[in-house]
């Protein structure tokens, strides 16, 4: 599955309902820039795997 700018992903953790939006990519580290609650951070690409501890893609209608 490819990660694209503008996609919304949900954290796979039953304790939270956190959603992040992909806003870019960091060329130096290879990480994905994500925005959540107005704050931009970075996450490893390996976390976008739809498994617990990672993120799953939110389907668009």
Secondary structure, 3 states (H helix, E strand, C coil): CCCCCCCEEEECCCCCCCEEEEEEECCCCCCEEEEECCEEEEECHHHCCCCCCCEEECCCC
